């Protein structure tokens, strides 16, 4: 017998178009990157370049200042 779980529907705002969705994602600090049209190319999110710094911090420059 499977346990019974009661799920409440999430109260999410209704977004009318892709521009609203994109703006909402860009304003959300929990979103690290947006992939696809208008964002990072698919497959490149996990392949940072030498000039991509975590949280905008140049790690090597930071380490040199310690």
C-alpha positions as CSV (number, residue, x, y, z in Angstrom):
1,X,0.0,0.0,0.0
2,X,1.4,3.4,-1.0
3,X,1.5,6.2,1.5
4,X,-0.9,9.1,0.9
5,X,0.7,12.5,0.4
6,X,-1.3,15.7,0.2
7,X,0.3,18.2,-2.1
8,X,-0.7,21.8,-2.1
9,X,-0.6,23.6,-5.5
10,X,2.2,26.1,-5.7
11,X,1.1,29.7,-6.0
12,X,3.3,30.7,-8.9
13,X,2.7,33.9,-10.9
14,X,1.4,33.5,-14.4
15,X,3.9,34.9,-16.9
16,X,2.6,36.1,-20.2
17,X,5.6,35.9,-22.5
18,X,9.2,34.8,-22.8
19,X,10.5,38.3,-22.0
20,X,8.8,38.1,-18.6
21,X,10.3,34.7,-17.9
22,X,13.8,35.9,-18.9
23,X,13.6,39.0,-16.8
24,X,12.4,36.9,-13.8
25,X,15.3,34.5,-14.2
26,X,17.9,37.3,-14.5
27,X,16.6,38.9,-11.3
28,X,16.8,35.6,-9.4
29,X,20.1,35.3,-7.5
30,X,19.6,31.5,-7.2
31,X,19.9,31.1,-11.0
32,X,23.6,30.7,-12.0
33,X,23.2,30.9,-15.8
34,X,20.6,30.8,-18.5
35,X,21.3,28.5,-21.4
36,X,19.9,28.6,-24.9
37,X,18.7,31.5,-27.1
38,X,20.0,34.7,-25.6
39,X,22.1,33.0,-23.0
40,X,25.1,30.7,-22.8
41,X,25.2,28.2,-25.6
42,X,23.9,24.7,-24.8
43,X,26.8,22.5,-23.7
44,X,29.0,25.4,-22.6
45,X,27.6,26.1,-19.1
46,X,30.0,23.5,-17.6
47,X,32.9,24.5,-19.8
48,X,34.0,27.9,-18.5
49,X,36.7,29.9,-20.4
50,X,39.8,31.3,-18.8
51,X,38.1,34.6,-18.3
52,X,35.0,33.2,-16.6
53,X,35.4,33.8,-12.9
54,X,33.3,32.2,-10.1
55,X,31.1,34.9,-8.6
56,X,33.0,37.5,-10.7
57,X,36.2,37.0,-8.6
58,X,39.5,36.5,-10.4
59,X,40.7,33.5,-8.3
60,X,44.4,33.8,-9.2
61,X,44.5,37.5,-8.4
62,X,42.8,36.8,-5.1
63,X,45.3,34.1,-4.2
64,X,48.2,36.4,-5.1
65,X,47.0,39.0,-2.6
66,X,47.0,36.5,0.4
